[in-house]
Amino acid sequence: MDFEQYPDSTFRYLTRADVIEAARNVDIVEAVSDALVLHSEGQSILPEEAYLGWTTPEGASARCLAMPGALTTDTRSIIGLKTINASLANPDRGIPRSQGFTLLLDQETARPVALMEAAYISAMRTAAVTALAARHLACEAPRAVAFLGCGTLAQAHASLLLNTLPTLNEVVAYDISPGRAQSFLDFVKKLPGGERVTAKAVDGARGCVAGADLVVPVTTVTQGYIEPDWLKPGTLVAHVSLDDLTEAAVLDADLVVVDDWGLVRDDPRRLLGRMHRAGTLLGPDGEPRTGVSPQARTKQVDATLGDIVIGRHPGRRSEADIVISNPFGMSILDVAVADRVNSEAESRGIGDLLNL
């Protein structure tokens, strides 16, 4: 077979700087909202992710995730794959914890259309899910946001939340590294809208959470520490890092929302998945895990965020409700944002055309 006779097979390659430049004209919150609606309406394909974990030679936990996904609109399908890799020791080396690529594929030929840096899109779409949760599930006029963990994800959240929640006037931060917390607050003050907020660091997690209308844990913990009595009535917890809440906090919540119940149900590592396996968390249908007997005290997942966005579920019932939004993370959101970034890059000639 003469491979050189194949027609030209070019694809667009976008570095992190290219992605950031192209994303300036992309409404990431809108892209994520549209993808959640399509998913809620059954117009998506979300296979199981592939997970590879290992211990580095220096003893740090590391992992690689491969996450394919597709969305079907009225005119076409958007098909892609996100691979994101992380080592918990990377911040100590002065480099981001996570990095990887997002790949977009041609619907007809399945050939690569674009390959781009993944971490920026991953962080911003995660923050966009929190912004949507705040828009639909926070108390009226939220004023104080608490950040537990002050790394890259905290910065992404601050950038979007100050832009999308005009009533915010207080940012409280806690990190096990005081220097990182201070660097984060310096970053916040330089953001558009940063001049309108008071920003302070506190010495402990409980003091950070106290009084907050919106709590955003973006840590690497694997054991819960946020207890029910830490949260004031009306708090929305955007449970981004998935293991910061205790089981008691979930059981005491008035409303529990996920992005995709199937992903949560099948996961053996994160809090809600462990609770379902133990019989203390039921799915939206009220059914326990097959072969597992419900415990004396259980909590039922109320809805998906997509159901709330389209009005299928009313969401918060009162201003005093404590609400948990638990976004496991879906590849279709990365693919949706990457598709819009690629369209913008194509129209503006951003990136490099490479040949397979």
LINFENNOR-V447113 format. One record per residue. N is the residue number from 1. PHI is phi in degrees with one decimal (NA if undefined). OMEGA is omega as a letter, one per 40 degrees, with the letter a starting at -180 (none if undefined). Layout:
BEGIN
n:N phi:PHI omega:OMEGA
n:N phi:PHI omega:OMEGA
END
This chain:
BEGIN
n:1 phi:NA omega:a
n:2 phi:-92.7 omega:a
n:3 phi:-64.1 omega:a
n:4 phi:-70.4 omega:i
n:5 phi:-84.9 omega:i
n:6 phi:-65.3 omega:i
n:7 phi:-63.1 omega:a
n:8 phi:-55.2 omega:a
n:9 phi:-118.6 omega:a
n:10 phi:-97.6 omega:i
n:11 phi:-141.7 omega:a
n:12 phi:-90.7 omega:i
n:13 phi:-111.5 omega:a
n:14 phi:-119.7 omega:i
n:15 phi:-73.2 omega:i
n:16 phi:-58.1 omega:i
n:17 phi:-62.5 omega:i
n:18 phi:-63.7 omega:a
n:19 phi:-61.3 omega:a
n:20 phi:-61.9 omega:a
n:21 phi:-65.0 omega:a
n:22 phi:-66.2 omega:a
n:23 phi:-71.4 omega:a
n:24 phi:-58.6 omega:a
n:25 phi:-102.0 omega:a
n:26 phi:-108.9 omega:i
n:27 phi:-84.6 omega:a
n:28 phi:-68.0 omega:i
n:29 phi:-63.3 omega:i
n:30 phi:-63.8 omega:i
n:31 phi:-60.8 omega:i
n:32 phi:-68.5 omega:i
n:33 phi:-60.3 omega:i
n:34 phi:-61.5 omega:i
n:35 phi:-67.5 omega:i
n:36 phi:-64.1 omega:i
n:37 phi:-65.2 omega:i
n:38 phi:-59.5 omega:i
n:39 phi:-65.1 omega:a
n:40 phi:-64.6 omega:a
n:41 phi:-91.2 omega:i
n:42 phi:81.1 omega:a
n:43 phi:-100.9 omega:i
n:44 phi:-149.6 omega:i
n:45 phi:-125.0 omega:a
n:46 phi:-132.4 omega:a
n:47 phi:-69.3 omega:i
n:48 phi:-63.4 omega:i
n:49 phi:-79.7 omega:i
n:50 phi:-98.9 omega:a
n:51 phi:-122.9 omega:i
n:52 phi:-126.9 omega:i
n:53 phi:-116.6 omega:i
n:54 phi:-154.8 omega:i
n:55 phi:-107.8 omega:a
n:56 phi:-70.7 omega:i
n:57 phi:-55.1 omega:i
n:58 phi:-90.9 omega:i
n:59 phi:94.3 omega:a
n:60 phi:-89.0 omega:i
n:61 phi:-78.5 omega:i
n:62 phi:-137.8 omega:i
n:63 phi:-158.1 omega:i
n:64 phi:-128.0 omega:i
n:65 phi:-117.2 omega:i
n:66 phi:-121.0 omega:a
n:67 phi:-133.7 omega:i
n:68 phi:-82.9 omega:i
n:69 phi:-173.2 omega:i
n:70 phi:-146.7 omega:i
n:71 phi:-125.7 omega:i
n:72 phi:-116.6 omega:i
n:73 phi:-99.5 omega:i
n:74 phi:-67.3 omega:a
n:75 phi:-114.8 omega:a
n:76 phi:-165.7 omega:i
n:77 phi:-110.2 omega:i
n:78 phi:-110.3 omega:a
n:79 phi:-124.8 omega:a
n:80 phi:-164.3 omega:a
n:81 phi:-145.6 omega:i
n:82 phi:-110.4 omega:i
n:83 phi:-122.2 omega:a
n:84 phi:-131.9 omega:a
n:85 phi:-124.0 omega:a
n:86 phi:-151.6 omega:i
n:87 phi:-130.2 omega:a
n:88 phi:-66.5 omega:a
n:89 phi:-86.6 omega:a
n:90 phi:-60.4 omega:i
n:91 phi:-58.1 omega:i
n:92 phi:-68.7 omega:i
n:93 phi:-89.7 omega:a
n:94 phi:81.5 omega:i
n:95 phi:-125.7 omega:a
n:96 phi:-60.3 omega:i
n:97 phi:-63.8 omega:a
n:98 phi:-121.6 omega:i
n:99 phi:-162.6 omega:i
n:100 phi:171.7 omega:a
n:101 phi:-133.1 omega:i
n:102 phi:-116.4 omega:a
n:103 phi:-115.3 omega:i
n:104 phi:-107.7 omega:a
n:105 phi:-117.1 omega:i
n:106 phi:-71.9 omega:a
n:107 phi:-62.3 omega:a
n:108 phi:-84.9 omega:a
n:109 phi:-98.6 omega:a
n:110 phi:66.5 omega:i
n:111 phi:-82.8 omega:i
n:112 phi:-61.2 omega:i
n:113 phi:-101.7 omega:a
n:114 phi:-152.6 omega:i
n:115 phi:-131.8 omega:a
n:116 phi:-142.2 omega:i
n:117 phi:-57.6 omega:a
n:118 phi:-97.2 omega:a
n:119 phi:-65.5 omega:a
n:120 phi:-65.7 omega:i
n:121 phi:-62.3 omega:a
n:122 phi:-59.5 omega:a
n:123 phi:-66.6 omega:a
n:124 phi:-72.8 omega:i
n:125 phi:-71.5 omega:i
n:126 phi:-63.3 omega:i
n:127 phi:-64.9 omega:i
n:128 phi:-66.2 omega:i
n:129 phi:-62.7 omega:i
n:130 phi:-63.7 omega:i
n:131 phi:-62.3 omega:i
n:132 phi:-66.6 omega:i
n:133 phi:-59.9 omega:i
n:134 phi:-65.4 omega:i
n:135 phi:-63.3 omega:a
n:136 phi:-102.9 omega:a
n:137 phi:-126.4 omega:i
n:138 phi:-73.9 omega:i
n:139 phi:-64.6 omega:i
n:140 phi:-65.1 omega:i
n:141 phi:55.7 omega:i
n:142 phi:-62.7 omega:a
n:143 phi:-116.3 omega:a
n:144 phi:-117.0 omega:i
n:145 phi:-118.4 omega:i
n:146 phi:-111.4 omega:i
n:147 phi:-109.7 omega:i
n:148 phi:-104.4 omega:a
n:149 phi:100.1 omega:a
n:150 phi:-129.0 omega:i
n:151 phi:-93.7 omega:a
n:152 phi:-60.6 omega:a
n:153 phi:-65.4 omega:i
n:154 phi:-62.5 omega:i
n:155 phi:-63.4 omega:i
n:156 phi:-61.3 omega:i
n:157 phi:-64.5 omega:a
n:158 phi:-59.9 omega:a
n:159 phi:-59.2 omega:a
n:160 phi:-77.4 omega:a
n:161 phi:-68.0 omega:i
n:162 phi:-65.7 omega:a
n:163 phi:-83.0 omega:a
n:164 phi:-104.4 omega:i
n:165 phi:-120.7 omega:a
n:166 phi:-65.6 omega:a
n:167 phi:-82.7 omega:i
n:168 phi:-62.2 omega:i
n:169 phi:-136.1 omega:i
n:170 phi:-145.5 omega:i
n:171 phi:-122.0 omega:i
n:172 phi:-117.3 omega:a
n:173 phi:-133.5 omega:i
n:174 phi:-139.6 omega:i
n:175 phi:-145.3 omega:i
n:176 phi:-64.5 omega:i
n:177 phi:-104.2 omega:a
n:178 phi:-56.8 omega:i
n:179 phi:-64.5 omega:i
n:180 phi:-67.6 omega:i
n:181 phi:-62.0 omega:a
n:182 phi:-67.3 omega:i
n:183 phi:-63.1 omega:i
n:184 phi:-64.9 omega:i
n:185 phi:-64.9 omega:i
n:186 phi:-61.8 omega:i
n:187 phi:-62.6 omega:a
n:188 phi:-59.6 omega:a
n:189 phi:-65.0 omega:a
n:190 phi:-89.5 omega:a
n:191 phi:-72.7 omega:i
n:192 phi:-58.9 omega:a
n:193 phi:93.8 omega:a
n:194 phi:-65.6 omega:a
n:195 phi:-71.7 omega:a
n:196 phi:-89.2 omega:a
n:197 phi:-109.3 omega:i
n:198 phi:-89.7 omega:a
n:199 phi:-127.5 omega:a
n:200 phi:-145.2 omega:i
n:201 phi:-103.5 omega:i
n:202 phi:-123.9 omega:a
n:203 phi:-85.6 omega:a
n:204 phi:-145.9 omega:a
n:205 phi:-66.2 omega:a
n:206 phi:-64.6 omega:i
n:207 phi:-65.1 omega:i
n:208 phi:-69.5 omega:a
n:209 phi:-74.4 omega:a
n:210 phi:-56.5 omega:i
n:211 phi:85.4 omega:a
n:212 phi:-80.7 omega:i
n:213 phi:-82.6 omega:a
n:214 phi:-131.6 omega:i
n:215 phi:-112.3 omega:a
n:216 phi:-123.5 omega:i
n:217 phi:-81.9 omega:i
n:218 phi:-131.2 omega:a
n:219 phi:-120.0 omega:i
n:220 phi:-120.5 omega:a
n:221 phi:-70.6 omega:i
n:222 phi:-122.1 omega:i
n:223 phi:-137.1 omega:a
n:224 phi:-67.8 omega:a
n:225 phi:-143.7 omega:a
n:226 phi:-83.0 omega:a
n:227 phi:-90.7 omega:a
n:228 phi:-56.6 omega:a
n:229 phi:-77.6 omega:i
n:230 phi:-75.5 omega:a
n:231 phi:-99.0 omega:i
n:232 phi:-78.3 omega:i
n:233 phi:-55.0 omega:i
n:234 phi:94.8 omega:a
n:235 phi:-69.9 omega:i
n:236 phi:-105.8 omega:i
n:237 phi:-102.7 omega:i
n:238 phi:-87.6 omega:a
n:239 phi:-79.1 omega:a
n:240 phi:-63.4 omega:a
n:241 phi:-87.5 omega:i
n:242 phi:73.4 omega:a
n:243 phi:-128.0 omega:a
n:244 phi:-82.6 omega:i
n:245 phi:-77.7 omega:i
n:246 phi:-81.9 omega:i
n:247 phi:-59.8 omega:i
n:248 phi:-61.8 omega:i
n:249 phi:-66.0 omega:i
n:250 phi:-66.9 omega:a
n:251 phi:-63.5 omega:a
n:252 phi:-85.5 omega:a
n:253 phi:-66.7 omega:i
n:254 phi:-84.0 omega:a
n:255 phi:-147.4 omega:i
n:256 phi:-121.8 omega:a
n:257 phi:-123.3 omega:i
n:258 phi:-122.4 omega:i
n:259 phi:-87.4 omega:i
n:260 phi:-150.6 omega:a
n:261 phi:-66.1 omega:a
n:262 phi:-58.8 omega:i
n:263 phi:-64.5 omega:i
n:264 phi:-65.7 omega:a
n:265 phi:-57.8 omega:a
n:266 phi:-89.7 omega:a
n:267 phi:-86.9 omega:a
n:268 phi:-92.5 omega:a
n:269 phi:-101.8 omega:a
n:270 phi:-87.7 omega:a
n:271 phi:-55.4 omega:a
n:272 phi:-64.7 omega:i
n:273 phi:-64.7 omega:i
n:274 phi:-65.4 omega:i
n:275 phi:-63.7 omega:i
n:276 phi:-63.6 omega:i
n:277 phi:-68.4 omega:a
n:278 phi:-88.7 omega:i
n:279 phi:89.8 omega:i
n:280 phi:-102.2 omega:i
n:281 phi:-131.7 omega:i
n:282 phi:-105.5 omega:i
n:283 phi:-74.5 omega:i
n:284 phi:-58.7 omega:i
n:285 phi:-83.4 omega:i
n:286 phi:81.0 omega:a
n:287 phi:-92.5 omega:i
n:288 phi:-76.5 omega:i
n:289 phi:-63.4 omega:a
n:290 phi:-56.4 omega:i
n:291 phi:83.1 omega:a
n:292 phi:-114.6 omega:i
n:293 phi:-85.8 omega:i
n:294 phi:-58.7 omega:i
n:295 phi:-80.4 omega:a
n:296 phi:-59.6 omega:i
n:297 phi:-122.1 omega:a
n:298 phi:-131.6 omega:i
n:299 phi:-128.5 omega:i
n:300 phi:-106.7 omega:i
n:301 phi:-63.7 omega:a
n:302 phi:-84.4 omega:a
n:303 phi:-170.1 omega:i
n:304 phi:-95.7 omega:i
n:305 phi:-64.1 omega:i
n:306 phi:-61.1 omega:i
n:307 phi:-61.5 omega:a
n:308 phi:-73.4 omega:i
n:309 phi:-60.8 omega:a
n:310 phi:-88.9 omega:i
n:311 phi:86.8 omega:i
n:312 phi:-71.3 omega:i
n:313 phi:-127.3 omega:a
n:314 phi:-73.8 omega:a
n:315 phi:80.4 omega:a
n:316 phi:-56.8 omega:a
n:317 phi:-95.3 omega:i
n:318 phi:-151.2 omega:i
n:319 phi:-65.7 omega:a
n:320 phi:-88.5 omega:a
n:321 phi:-61.6 omega:i
n:322 phi:-94.9 omega:a
n:323 phi:-116.8 omega:i
n:324 phi:-115.9 omega:i
n:325 phi:-106.5 omega:a
n:326 phi:-117.2 omega:a
n:327 phi:-84.1 omega:a
n:328 phi:-62.9 omega:a
n:329 phi:107.1 omega:a
n:330 phi:-119.0 omega:a
n:331 phi:-60.4 omega:a
n:332 phi:-62.4 omega:i
n:333 phi:-72.0 omega:i
n:334 phi:-61.8 omega:a
n:335 phi:-64.4 omega:i
n:336 phi:-63.4 omega:i
n:337 phi:-67.6 omega:a
n:338 phi:-60.8 omega:i
n:339 phi:-62.6 omega:i
n:340 phi:-71.2 omega:i
n:341 phi:-63.0 omega:a
n:342 phi:-65.0 omega:i
n:343 phi:-62.1 omega:i
n:344 phi:-65.5 omega:i
n:345 phi:-63.4 omega:i
n:346 phi:-64.1 omega:a
n:347 phi:-68.7 omega:a
n:348 phi:-104.1 omega:i
n:349 phi:69.5 omega:i
n:350 phi:-88.9 omega:i
n:351 phi:96.2 omega:a
n:352 phi:-120.2 omega:i
n:353 phi:-90.2 omega:i
n:354 phi:-112.3 omega:a
n:355 phi:-112.4 omega:i
n:356 phi:-65.4 omega:none
END
